[in-house]
Amino acid sequence: MARFFPLTVTEIRPETRDAVAITLTPAEADREAFRYVQGQYLTFRKEIDGEELRRSYSICTGVDDNTLRIGVKRVQGGAFSNWANTELKPGDVVEAMPPAGEFNAPIEPESDRNYLMFAGGSGITPVLGLIRTLLLREPRSRITLVYANRSVNTIMFREELEDLKNIHLGRLAILHVLENDTQDLDLFTGRVDGAKIKRLFNGWIDPQSVDMAFICGPEPMMLAIAEALRENGIDNSRIKFELFKTALRRNGKAAASVVEDDGPKVELTITLDGTTRSLQMPRKGVSVLEAALASDMDAPWSCRAGVCSTCRAKVLEGEFELEANYALEDYEIEQGYVLTCQCHPLGDKLVVDYDQH
């Protein structure tokens, strides 16, 4: 199930001092597998210092661009992001899973909708893909983007956003909020928090006119924005999240040693790629994903932090709890879907199916 395909790097363009835009091209036979929906992401794998790393990066192009591009911002101590920013070059081949993710809404070409989008730092990458797609696919809709950064020189895709605003006059409004740089209005200086959102709603943005809101960035910013939106009458069904978070990962050897402990066990049955397998896993301390990987099952994964939804599966039988969830919608949870990296059994038996989408 966790099948990776080769992608050739055709261009690397610096966006800021610490970020690059990487254009990728699939093999001709794999083009259909990489047809994407706006706002989706790619999961990459790379072996660095003998360890397999998997990282997810959002697609920043629109569905009509005929281009596959991601943005990668360098993270302090981030092995993959530093490699991508300093060593990767045109002509190199990387491995990635097909596009995934639900950070979008169905396109309605005849609609006259008002979108409100918030992005923090590199959170602009999926938001840019949404903007580029909606401006073309919904020609009567309008978009307001609130984009938070530390300073002017850390704004990713700045020129591209300005070009889009100029091309689509009156349909794309961009409000830059800079943490460290002083601007003409103090409203646009500092961090985006609940108090600042309330001030934006008082004269700059009419929350009653918003049909759909998209938020992508650090968790504290996202939670504050979402709360402010709800307080102004925008319910959860009209708010979409995409969280960018550094995951705390347990390596495979550690997970395997935990799975092999002598404590109480749970019968875990997993269906993956049409094959069903039963195994014993500890009642506590191990996720369903860790149990699968420790038993040499090729289960899909990326962040292991409940953020990306790569490890999504459906529970068919048994009680469970989710340690964290930043990716699944309420209706998915009601249907029994879980993030297996965060799923822990509560009873004596758990039946999980990766093949039900």
C-alpha positions as CSV (number, residue, x, y, z in Angstrom):
1,M,0.0,0.0,0.0
2,A,2.8,2.4,0.9
3,R,4.0,2.6,-2.7
4,F,6.5,5.2,-3.7
5,F,7.2,6.5,-7.2
6,P,10.3,8.3,-8.6
7,L,10.0,12.0,-9.3
8,T,12.7,13.9,-11.1
9,V,13.7,17.4,-9.8
10,T,13.4,19.8,-12.8
11,E,13.9,23.1,-11.0
12,I,14.9,24.5,-7.6
13,R,14.1,28.1,-7.0
14,P,15.0,30.0,-3.8
15,E,12.0,31.7,-2.2
16,T,13.7,33.1,0.9
17,R,17.0,32.6,2.5
18,D,15.7,29.5,4.2
19,A,13.2,28.1,1.7
20,V,13.0,26.7,-1.8
21,A,10.4,25.9,-4.3
22,I,11.0,22.5,-5.9
23,T,9.4,21.5,-9.2
24,L,9.0,17.7,-9.8
25,T,8.1,15.6,-12.8
26,P,6.8,12.0,-12.6
27,A,7.6,9.4,-15.1
28,E,5.2,9.3,-18.1
29,A,3.7,6.0,-16.8
30,D,3.0,7.6,-13.4
31,R,1.4,10.9,-14.4
32,E,-2.1,9.8,-13.6
33,A,-1.0,8.7,-10.1
34,F,0.1,12.3,-9.4
35,R,-3.0,14.0,-10.6
36,Y,-3.8,16.1,-7.5
37,V,-6.6,18.2,-5.9
38,Q,-5.8,21.7,-4.7
39,G,-4.4,21.7,-1.1
40,Q,-3.0,18.2,-1.2
41,Y,0.5,17.1,-0.1
42,L,3.2,14.6,-1.1
43,T,4.9,12.2,1.3
44,F,8.6,11.7,0.6
45,R,11.1,9.2,1.9
46,K,14.9,9.5,2.1
47,E,17.5,7.5,3.9
48,I,19.9,9.8,5.8
49,D,22.6,8.4,8.1
50,G,21.1,4.9,7.8
51,E,17.6,6.0,8.9
52,E,14.6,6.2,6.7
53,L,12.9,9.6,7.0
54,R,9.5,10.4,5.7
55,R,8.3,13.9,5.4
56,S,5.1,15.5,3.9
57,Y,5.2,18.7,1.9
58,S,2.2,20.5,0.4
59,I,1.7,21.1,-3.3
60,C,1.7,24.8,-4.0
61,T,0.6,24.8,-7.6
62,G,-3.0,24.9,-8.8
63,V,-4.7,22.0,-10.6
64,D,-4.6,23.9,-14.0
65,D,-0.9,24.8,-13.8
66,N,0.3,21.5,-15.3
67,T,3.2,21.6,-12.8
68,L,3.9,19.8,-9.6
69,R,5.7,22.0,-7.2
70,I,6.3,22.0,-3.4
71,G,7.8,24.5,-1.0
72,V,10.4,23.3,1.6
73,K,11.4,25.6,4.4
74,R,14.5,24.8,6.3
75,V,13.8,23.6,9.9
76,Q,16.5,23.9,12.6
77,G,17.7,20.3,13.1
78,G,15.5,19.1,10.3
79,A,17.6,16.5,8.3
80,F,15.2,16.3,5.3
81,S,14.5,20.0,5.0
82,N,18.2,20.9,5.3
83,W,19.1,18.3,2.7
84,A,16.4,19.6,0.3
85,N,17.7,23.2,0.7
86,T,21.4,22.6,0.4
87,E,22.1,19.3,-1.4
88,L,19.2,18.6,-3.7
89,K,19.7,19.7,-7.3
90,P,18.0,19.5,-10.7
91,G,18.2,16.1,-12.3
92,D,18.1,14.3,-8.9
93,V,15.4,11.7,-8.4
94,V,13.3,11.6,-5.2
95,E,10.7,9.1,-4.1
96,A,7.2,10.1,-3.1
97,M,3.7,8.6,-2.5
98,P,0.8,9.9,-4.6
99,P,-1.0,13.1,-3.5
100,A,-3.2,12.9,-0.4
101,G,-5.0,15.2,2.0
102,E,-8.4,16.8,2.4
103,F,-7.5,20.5,2.9
104,N,-9.9,21.6,0.2
105,A,-13.6,22.0,-0.6
106,P,-15.4,20.9,-3.8
107,I,-15.2,23.4,-6.6
108,E,-18.4,25.0,-7.6
109,P,-17.8,26.9,-10.9
110,E,-21.0,28.9,-10.8
111,S,-20.7,29.9,-7.1
112,D,-20.1,33.4,-5.9
113,R,-18.3,32.5,-2.6
114,N,-16.2,34.5,-0.2
115,Y,-13.1,32.6,1.1
116,L,-11.1,33.7,4.1
117,M,-7.6,32.1,4.3
118,F,-5.0,32.3,7.0
119,A,-1.4,31.2,6.5
120,G,1.6,31.3,8.8
121,G,5.1,31.0,7.4
122,S,5.5,27.9,5.2
123,G,1.8,27.3,5.8
124,I,1.3,29.3,2.6
125,T,2.2,26.3,0.4
126,P,-1.2,24.5,0.3
127,V,-3.0,27.8,0.6
128,L,-1.3,29.1,-2.6
129,G,-2.5,25.9,-4.4
130,L,-6.0,26.7,-3.2
131,I,-5.8,30.3,-4.3
132,R,-4.4,29.5,-7.8
133,T,-7.1,26.9,-8.4
134,L,-10.1,28.9,-7.0
135,L,-9.3,32.0,-9.0
136,L,-9.6,30.1,-12.2
137,R,-12.2,27.4,-11.4
138,E,-14.6,29.8,-9.5
139,P,-14.4,33.0,-11.5
140,R,-17.0,34.8,-9.4
141,S,-15.6,33.9,-6.0
142,R,-13.4,36.2,-3.9
143,I,-10.5,35.5,-1.5
144,T,-9.0,37.3,1.4
145,L,-5.6,36.1,2.6
146,V,-4.1,37.0,6.0
147,Y,-0.5,35.9,5.8
148,A,1.7,36.0,9.0
149,N,5.5,36.0,8.9
150,R,8.4,37.2,11.0
151,S,9.6,39.8,8.5
152,V,9.3,40.9,4.9
153,N,12.4,38.8,3.9
154,T,10.7,35.6,5.2
155,I,7.6,35.8,3.0
156,M,7.5,32.8,0.7
157,F,6.0,33.3,-2.8
158,R,5.7,37.0,-2.2
159,E,6.1,38.1,-5.9
160,E,3.8,35.3,-7.1
161,L,1.1,36.4,-4.7
162,E,1.4,40.0,-5.8
163,D,1.2,39.0,-9.4
164,L,-2.0,37.0,-8.7
165,K,-3.5,40.0,-6.9
166,N,-2.7,42.2,-9.9
167,I,-4.0,39.8,-12.4
168,H,-7.3,39.1,-10.6
169,L,-8.1,42.7,-9.5
170,G,-10.7,42.9,-6.9
171,R,-10.9,39.2,-6.3
172,L,-7.8,38.6,-4.2
173,A,-7.0,40.7,-1.1
174,I,-3.8,40.1,0.8
175,L,-3.1,41.3,4.3
176,H,0.5,40.8,5.5
177,V,1.0,40.6,9.3
178,L,4.7,40.8,10.3
179,E,5.9,39.9,13.7
180,N,9.2,41.9,13.7
181,D,8.8,44.6,11.1
182,T,6.9,47.8,11.9
183,Q,4.2,48.7,9.4
184,D,2.1,51.8,8.8
185,L,-0.7,50.4,10.9
186,D,0.1,48.6,14.1
187,L,-2.8,46.2,13.4
188,F,-0.4,44.5,10.9
189,T,2.5,44.2,13.2
190,G,2.9,41.4,15.8
191,R,1.5,37.9,16.0
192,V,-1.8,36.7,14.7
193,D,-3.8,35.8,17.8
194,G,-7.4,36.0,18.9
195,A,-7.2,39.7,19.8
196,K,-5.8,40.6,16.4
197,I,-8.4,38.6,14.6
198,K,-11.1,40.5,16.5
199,R,-9.6,43.7,15.3
200,L,-9.5,42.5,11.7
201,F,-13.1,41.6,12.0
202,N,-13.8,45.2,13.2
203,G,-13.6,47.0,9.9
204,W,-11.3,45.0,7.6
205,I,-13.1,41.6,7.3
206,D,-16.8,41.0,7.5
207,P,-17.1,37.5,9.1
208,Q,-20.8,37.3,8.2
209,S,-19.8,37.3,4.5
210,V,-17.4,34.3,4.8
211,D,-18.6,31.1,3.2
212,M,-15.5,29.0,3.9
213,A,-12.3,29.5,6.0
214,F,-8.9,27.8,5.5
215,I,-6.2,27.9,8.1
216,C,-2.7,26.5,7.8
217,G,0.2,27.2,10.2
218,P,1.5,26.6,13.7
219,E,-1.0,25.1,16.1
220,P,-1.3,28.0,18.6
221,M,-2.1,30.4,15.7
222,M,-4.6,28.0,14.2
223,L,-6.5,27.4,17.5
224,A,-6.7,31.1,18.2
225,I,-8.0,31.9,14.7
226,A,-10.5,29.0,14.8
227,E,-11.9,30.2,18.1
228,A,-12.3,33.7,16.8
229,L,-14.1,32.5,13.7
230,R,-16.5,30.4,15.8
231,E,-17.2,33.4,18.1
232,N,-18.2,35.3,15.0
233,G,-20.7,32.7,13.7
234,I,-18.5,30.6,11.4
235,D,-19.2,27.0,12.4
236,N,-16.7,24.1,12.2
237,S,-18.3,22.8,9.0
238,R,-17.0,25.8,7.2
239,I,-13.5,25.8,8.7
240,K,-10.7,23.7,7.3
241,F,-7.3,23.1,9.0
242,E,-3.9,22.0,7.9
243,L,-1.4,21.8,10.7
244,F,2.3,22.2,10.2
245,K,4.0,20.5,13.1
246,T,7.3,18.9,13.9
247,A,6.6,15.4,14.9
248,L,8.3,13.5,17.8
249,R,9.1,10.1,16.3
250,R,10.0,6.9,17.9
251,N,12.4,4.9,15.8
252,G,11.6,1.5,14.5
253,K,13.9,-0.4,16.8
254,A,12.4,1.2,19.8
255,A,8.9,0.5,18.6
256,A,9.8,-3.1,18.0
257,S,11.2,-3.6,21.5
258,V,8.0,-2.2,23.0
259,V,5.9,-4.5,20.9
260,E,7.8,-7.5,22.2
261,D,7.2,-6.7,25.9
262,D,5.7,-9.3,28.2
263,G,2.7,-7.3,29.4
264,P,-1.1,-7.9,28.5
265,K,-1.8,-8.3,24.8
266,V,-4.5,-7.3,22.4
267,E,-5.5,-9.3,19.3
268,L,-5.0,-6.9,16.4
269,T,-6.3,-7.8,12.9
270,I,-5.1,-5.7,10.0
271,T,-6.2,-5.7,6.4
272,L,-3.7,-4.1,4.0
273,D,-3.4,-4.4,0.3
274,G,-6.1,-7.1,0.2
275,T,-4.3,-9.3,2.8
276,T,-5.6,-9.8,6.3
277,R,-3.2,-10.7,9.1
278,S,-3.7,-11.1,12.9
279,L,-1.0,-10.4,15.5
280,Q,-0.6,-9.7,19.2
281,M,0.2,-6.1,20.4
282,P,0.6,-4.7,23.9
283,R,-2.5,-3.2,25.5
284,K,-0.6,0.0,26.4
285,G,2.3,2.0,25.0
286,V,2.1,1.1,21.3
287,S,0.0,2.5,18.5
288,V,-1.6,0.4,15.8
289,L,0.9,1.7,13.3
290,E,3.9,0.9,15.5
291,A,2.5,-2.6,15.9
292,A,2.1,-3.1,12.2
293,L,5.6,-1.8,11.3
294,A,7.2,-3.9,14.0
295,S,5.5,-6.9,12.4
296,D,7.1,-6.0,9.0
297,M,3.8,-4.8,7.5
298,D,4.2,-2.1,4.9
299,A,1.7,0.2,6.4
300,P,1.7,3.8,5.2
301,W,3.0,6.6,7.4
302,S,4.7,9.9,7.4
303,C,4.5,12.3,10.3
304,R,3.5,9.9,13.2
305,A,2.1,12.9,15.0
306,G,-1.6,12.8,13.9
307,V,-1.1,15.6,11.4
308,C,-0.9,14.3,7.9
309,S,-3.5,11.5,7.6
310,T,-1.2,9.3,5.6
311,C,-1.8,6.4,8.0
312,R,-5.6,6.7,7.9
313,A,-7.6,3.5,8.2
314,K,-11.0,2.3,9.4
315,V,-11.8,0.4,12.6
316,L,-14.3,-2.4,11.9
317,E,-14.4,-3.9,15.4
318,G,-13.2,-3.0,18.9
319,E,-12.9,0.0,21.2
320,F,-10.1,2.5,20.8
321,E,-8.9,6.0,21.6
322,L,-7.0,8.6,19.6
323,E,-4.1,10.2,21.3
324,A,-4.2,13.2,19.0
325,N,-6.0,14.2,15.8
326,Y,-5.2,17.2,13.6
327,A,-6.2,15.7,10.3
328,L,-9.6,13.9,10.4
329,E,-12.9,15.6,10.2
330,D,-15.7,14.8,12.7
331,Y,-17.7,12.9,10.1
332,E,-14.7,10.6,9.4
333,I,-14.3,9.8,13.0
334,E,-18.0,9.0,13.3
335,Q,-17.6,6.6,10.4
336,G,-14.8,4.8,12.3
337,Y,-11.8,6.2,10.6
338,V,-8.6,6.7,12.7
339,L,-5.1,7.8,12.4
340,T,-3.3,4.6,13.2
341,C,-0.2,6.4,14.5
342,Q,-2.4,7.8,17.3
343,C,-4.8,4.8,17.7
344,H,-4.6,2.7,20.8
345,P,-6.8,-0.3,21.7
346,L,-9.1,-0.2,24.8
347,G,-10.4,-3.7,24.7
348,D,-9.1,-7.2,23.9
349,K,-9.6,-7.1,20.1
350,L,-9.2,-4.5,17.4
351,V,-9.9,-5.0,13.7
352,V,-8.5,-2.3,11.3
353,D,-8.8,-2.0,7.5
354,Y,-6.4,0.2,5.6
355,D,-8.1,-0.6,2.3
356,Q,-11.4,1.1,3.0
357,H,-11.2,4.7,1.7
